[in-house]
Structure formats: C-alpha cells, structure tokens
Amino acid sequence: MEIDALYQVRFQSGEIENKKKLWKVLCKHYFSRYVDKNGCVLDLAAGYCEFINNIEAGKKIAVDINPDTVDYAAPNVQVVKAKSSQMDEIASNSVNVIFISNFFEHISKEEIVLTLNECKRMLSGGGGKIIILQPNIKYIGADYWDFFDHHTPLTDKSIKEALELTGFHVDKIIPRFLPYTTKSKIPQSPWLVKLYLYMPIMWKIMGKQLLVIAKKK
C-alpha cells in the first residue's frame, strides 16, 4: 500500500493545518508533563509531525516509512525513514521518550510485538517511557473499520498485555481519552481542545481513544 498516496486522499490541506493547531494545544497542555525538556524524544510513525514539531525536547526524532514526512518536519527534527521493527540507525538506550499515536491498528500483532521490542532496545534504562495513543475498539465498534488501512482491533486491556509481554511496566491507562479522529464534530477548535483536556468527565463521554504510559523495566 502506498502510504503517501493514501494520506493525500484522507487529509486535505485544510485538515492538516487544523491538526497542527490541535496538536500544539495537546502538547503544551497535556503531553509536555511526560517529557523532559532536555531529553531525547522519538515520534514513531510520525506522519505529518504534529507531535514532534510541537513538543519541547533537547533532541527530537521522527520515524516513518512515508517519504513525505521529511517535508513536514521542523528544522530541529531528525527524520529517519525506517520500519518500526527495525530502526537500526538509532542507538540502543539513547531515547528518553517514545510517542506512538494511531499506529498499531495499521499493523499485525506480530509486528506490534517486534515494534515494542525495538522500542525497548532504544529506550534508556531506569525511566525510559513509551506513550501510546490508540483507538479503543471497545468504544468505537464498527466505525473502527471505516479506514481502509485498519487491520488490528485493540483495547486498553490488550495493549496493556502486549506491553507487559515485551518487558514494560504500565504506569497509567486511560481507556477513554480523546475522541476517535480529528474529523469528529467536537472538540475541533484549539480553545475547545484545551477546555476538554481540563475536564476529564468529558473524556468518559467523548473519549474513544485510549492512552497508555509505560516504562522500560
């Protein structure tokens, strides 16, 4: 499957610009609490680089097989074209945080295990963490299959099991965090996203994506 062609069909230019604004809010008002400003952060399956461009860190790496990723990365982001299960260019124990958003549904369970093992190799010992944002089929149902490249249905419990299987300690699981996609009706504008992040009660109503934070043992 041609990833770049698929995403060009799925996301129009206006939607990409809107996603950038939303991710700026998400990084500043939520994800920044899990990232050391002086550490090394890796965005796996970085896509349009919305997370890695907006998070504050000493060293920033974007990994993707999509050749278009380099065109969206900020000047201070190192772009690595590689499969998630084979990131040889990145040294072992060199990354403090790995962020993975909306990726595991696109690959097989076997590839998920290989990817998590590769993440464990790259993460630093004694606190290196992985952050996973992932559609939770438990709350999405049949709509999960509306995207042509969705292959593997996952829940908060199955993600937890996969992490423990590959040598991670799960620190936090939020089964319902963000709405399913940026195409959702609400929240859309940056100020609504900010308000949503500070109202966890809304997560239980609108949240259809899970969030997991785990550490390398």
N, C-alpha and C positions, 0 to 999 in steps of 0.2 A: 504494500500500500504506500502511495506517495504522500507522506505526512504533510509536506509543504502545500501540496495541491488541496488536500482535504481541509486544512485550516483556512486556506484562502476562500474556500466556499463557505465555511462555517462562520467565520468572523469578518464582517465588513469593517472598513477603516474607522467608521464612527464608533463601532463597538469596541475596537481595540483601544481607541483613545479614552473611552469611558472606563474600561477595565484598568487602565493606568491610574486614573484618578481614584478609583475604588481601592486599589492595592496600596496606594500611598497612605490612605487612611488606615487600612488594615495593618500595615507595617508599623506605622507610628503609634497607633493606639492599642495594638494588641501584641503582634509578634515580636516587637522590639524587646519585650520583657524577657524573652528566652535567648537573646543573642548578645554576646559580649561585643561591645563596640570595637574592641581591639583584636578580636578573634578572626578566624577564617570560617566563612560560611559558603556552603555549596548548595546551589539550587539545581536539583536533579529533575530532568525533563522540564527545563526552564521555559521553553516555548517563547513567548514574547517578552520574557524577562521582567514581568511586572513586579515579582517579589524581589529578585536580586538587585534590581536597579534602585529600589526604594528602601531596602533595609540598610541600616548603618553597620558597617563592619570594617575591620582592618584590611582583610583580603576577601575578595568576592569572586566566586567561580560559578559559571553557568555551564551545565552539561546537557546536551541534547543531540539527537541524530538529525534534527531538522536543519538543513543548511541555511535557512532564513534567520535562525536565532542570532547569528553574529550581527545581523543588520539592526537588531533591536536592543542589543546590549549597550549599556553605558560605557564610556571610555575606560572607567576604572574596573570593569568586569572582564575577567579572563574567560574566554569561551573555549570549551573543549567539546569537540564532536566525537561522541563515543556512545556505545551501548551501555545501558545501565548496569549490566552484569560484568562489564569489562572496561573499567576506567583506569587502565594501566598508567596513563600519564600523570595521575595524581598519587602522590606518595602515601604510604601507609602511616597511620597515626598523625596525619597532618591537618585534619579538618576538625573544627570545634562543633559546628552545627551543620546538619544536612536537612534541607527542607524539600519535601516531596508533596506536590499538590496535584490532585486529579490525574494520577498516572497509573496506579496499579490496576485500575479497571480495564486498561488497554492491553495488558499482558497476561500471560498464563500464570498459574500458581507456581509452577516450576521456576519461571523467570522471576517471580516475586521473591522466592527464597534465594535465588542466586544474587539478586539485586541487594537484598538485605545483608547477605554475607559480604558483599563487596562494600557496602556502606560501613559495616562493622570494621573492615580492614582499614578504611580511610580515616575513621573517627579516632580522635585522640583518646588515650586511656584516662580513666578517672574523671568522668564527667562529660565526655563527648556525647552529644544528644542528637536524636533524629526527631523531626516534626513531620507528621503526616496529616494532610488534609485530604479527605477522601469521601466520595458519595457513599452514603449508607443505604444499601438496597432495602433494609428493614423499613425505612420510612419513605422510600421513593416508589417502590413497587414496579409496575410495568413501564413506567416512564424512564426507568434506567436504560431501557433498550432503544430509546429514541435516537441515540447517537450510534452511527454505523460502526464505529471502531471500539465500542464497548464489548468486552469479551468475558471478564471475570466479575461476578457479583460478590461483594464483600460487605460485612457488617463490622461493628465495633468489636464484637467478640472474636471474629475470625482474624481480624488484623492483630489483635492482642495475642492470639495464639501463634500467629506467624512470627511476631516479634520475639516472643519467649522461646520459640523453637530455634531461632537463629542467634540466641545469646544476648538479648536485650532485656533490661528491666523496665517495665512500663510504669511511669510516674503518674501520668494523668490521661484519662479518657473522657472526652465529652461526646456522647453518642449523637447529640443534635447540636450543631454549632451554626454553620452558615446555611443559607438557602442553597438549593441544588445547583443552579447555574447563575451566571451574571445576566442571563436572559429572563430571570424571574421578575415578576412585576414589582416587588418591593423586597428589600430596600435597593434603590438604584443610585440616588444622588449621594455624594460624599458625606453630607451632613446627616443623612438618614442612616448611613452605614455606621458613622461614629455613634449616633444615638443607639443604634441596635447593639453595638458592642458593649455598651454600658447598661444594657437591660437584659440580663441572662434569662429572665422569664420569657422573653420573646423567642429565645433560641428554641425553647421547648415547643413553641407553636410553629415557627417557620423553619427551624433548622432541619436540614436533610443531609448535610454533610457532617461526618464525624471528624474529630480532631484527636490525635494521639501524640503525646510527648513521651519518649523513652530514652533511656541512657544505655550506653555500652557497658556491659558488666566488666 
